[in-house]
Structure formats: C-alpha cells, structure tokens
Amino acid sequence: MKKRSSSRGTPPTSGDLAADGDHPAAYKSGAASAPATPTKRRDASDGSGSSAGARRKRKDEIAQTFVIVNERPVDDISLDFFYKPHTITLLAVSVLAVMYFAFVRNEANVDDNLWAGLLCIVFFFLIVSVIAFPNGPFTRPHPAVWRILFGCSVLYLLSLQFLMFQNYPTIRSIFYWIDPKLKNFHIDMEKEYGVNCSDISWDRVKGHLDVFAWGHFLGWAFKAILIRHMGILWAISVMWEITEITFAHLLPNFIECWWDALILDVIICNGLGIWMGLKICQMLEMREYKWASIKDISTTTGKIKRAMLQFTPESWSAIRWLDPKSTAMRFAAVIQLVIFWQVTELNTFFLKHIFEMPPDHFIVIGRLIFIGLFVAPSVRQYYVYVTDTRCKRVGTQCWVYGAIMVSEAILCIKNGKELFERTQAINIVLWLTIQVLISVAFVYLAVWWQQRQLKKVSSTPTKRNEGIPATSSSPSKGKLSPQKDKKIK
C-alpha cells in the first residue's frame, strides 16, 4: 500500500492530501497538475460577520502553502526503507568512521591535518543538513539530495562571510593553499579581444564554436527549463549583451565583434538554447505522470527502468509568471528577477577576474555547477512567492541564494578597488537605466500579448453547421457525411 510522508517519519494528514489537489491514486498530467494561480476574492469570511473557523482555515491554508514550497512531502512511497528515519544508525556510523580515521591516519603533514579537519567539519555539517534542513519544493530523486545541496549552500554562504573580512593577499594565499598552481597564472591584460571584426571567414567562425559555446548553449537551455517564459528569457539574453558592452572597459574578454555578439551569442547559442529548453518543457507538460510502485513491476528490466525514472520530475507544473490581471507588485517582482539574474552572471566573471583564475579551473566550474543546481529550488520558491497570494514569505533556499548573490557582489567590490576605480560612472548609470527600461518593456509586452490573446479567444464566435442540431453531433462523432467526404478527398 502506497503512503505519503514528509520523509521524516511524520504520518500523512488530510491537509497534506488536500494541498496537492489530487488523490494519491490519481495520476497527474503536466499542465493539469499545476494549481490555478490564486486570486484575491471576497467571500463570506471577508465581511464583518466572518467566523473564527473561516479565519483559522485561511491561516492553515497559508501555512500549508509555505510548507509545500519549503519542505514538500513525498507522495506515493513504495520503498519505506529509504524514507524512514535512521538517525541512530547514521550517528553510530558517522562517529565510528571519524574515530577510525582520527586514530589511524598519518599526522606528520600540517596541510593534510588541516584538510582532514575541514573535511570532517563539512561531513558532519552535511549530516546535520540531512536531519534538520528542509528539502524545498523538490523530492526527486530523494529529499536528502536537496537537503545536502541546501547544506552546501549554507557552507558556501558562511565561507563568503569569512572571506569578506580578509584582505586581498590573505584570500589569494588561501586559494594558493587550495591549488598551488594558481601562483603561476595571471590574467593577460594586454591581450586584445574583438579585433579584425571585418575578417569574417568560416575558419574564424568555427574557431569560436568551442567548448564554451556549447556550454553557453546548454546553459541557456537550462535557464529556459527553470524560467519557462520566452519574454523573460529574451529580456535576460538581450540585456546580458548590453551588460557586456557596459563593463567591457573593466573586463577585456567582454569585448566581442558584432557578429560574435549578435549572431553567435544572441541568435544561435541563446536562441537555440531557449527554443530547446522550452520544447523540453512542452514535452514534459503533455506527459501523463502515473508512477507504478517498483514492487508491482515483475521484470528486472522494468525495475531498472523505474529506478532510473526516479531521477526525473515527479510532475510538471505549467508556469505563468504574468497574466492579464497581474498587479504592479508582481510586475516589479519579475523585473527584479531579471536584474538579479544579471548580477549573478556578473559575479561569475568578476570573481574569476579579480582573484585570477582560469575559466576551466575546478573552483570556477564547481561554482557554476553548484549555482545552477541551487538556483532551481530558489526560482521555484520565488515564483510561488510572487504568484501565489497564499504564500506570505519567501522560501529558505531562495533567501540563502539572495544572501549568496549579495555577498559575492560585496566581495568583488571590496577586493577589486583598483579595478573599479577605472569605472566610468556614466556607463554604470546608463546600464542601470537601460536594464530597468528593457525589463519594463519586455515584461509589458508579455502582459500585452497575453491580454491580446485572451481577447481574441473570448471574441471568437462558436461556429455551428447549418441545419444540423447540436445534439446530433455526439452520436456521429468521428464520421463524415458523403458530401463532406468527397470535398475532403
């Protein structure tokens, strides 16, 4: 018998089942599984004669909405072992493992001792994360995976806070301790970018289609899967090219030829990535999500397939950032999302430039992968906070992500004083102005387009065949008259 649990041993309640809007035995289809965006409405509980029961129900509904987005319970548990608490066993195994390595390892090297101590701190912190932290809005492949990811984000935030109170040489020495090879790497400020732009040849274009171009394409496909709104995605895409032009006097690698920025970046990498990501979203929305228990599958191949499908989404909800009745606050929240995305992208380039790291360094690549994974639950929580009137506070992952973004920006500004002294103030003012104007324009066009489509649908008259009663269509469903059949042929 399948169960529903919060994966911490809490028994299911009727409120848990009602929150998702469907019975565990029923399957979910992609767009149909998404609850309609709540709107503020007047009912019996709004007047002077509102009852205490209605107010209590409203409070419970608000609390349950936050629980679902901050610590979503698991539906349809078929293997109880993986969702039952094993805290005593985990404590015993952890303590025994630490005791073993503490007594048997060689302590002659100081650097090895420091690494061992730091890894032990991270190990126990992630164990505490599995036990105590929320898993957020996702439960696949297992809530523990998202709790560990949340624990890594908290560790990263604490590391940024520590580095914020160190001077530049100390931070550089820490990076040298992590990877001594960084001592031999320095950014070549004399290298020229974006030269001989009139020389457009196939060999030169082919040289720009390197591994970074593929990473650019896949990155935009991933962004499209997260945001799922073409207008917002194109706003971010266009504004990022403007951001590169604005900060090109600080970051020389932002200087590009016009055909590289416009054709290769915006149209090919960004455009094809957005198209592919949105196509994947459409396929997932049309899919029917009916999960069979692995115990009910008889064949070995079927069990392996079901185990692999555990790493795919449990359901796929349709996203509607904007609708024709969007409020001013919702409008501003979407613009804020676009600007915050630009700041996150800028942090990536300024961090590796100020602290002098090659683009393919494991710290740079690891940070990109970590931010990409952690931004998924953060965007989902931000979306629910913006669009759902029952959600009164932002999710925990989204809060931590905001703190990480601001901390990275402060760390760049504090340690890049010499770089930012060359900042042209007029460029920054123009950049901020253009960012706001383009964000407002794209978001306004998205709202206007949806209003236009809504009016077109509502004004389209229903067509009926003359001389044929409306009730006669059902018995002859799928059949054509001889005259119509000849015309079709």
Disulfide bonds with the S-S distance in Angstrom:
Cys197-Cys257 2.26
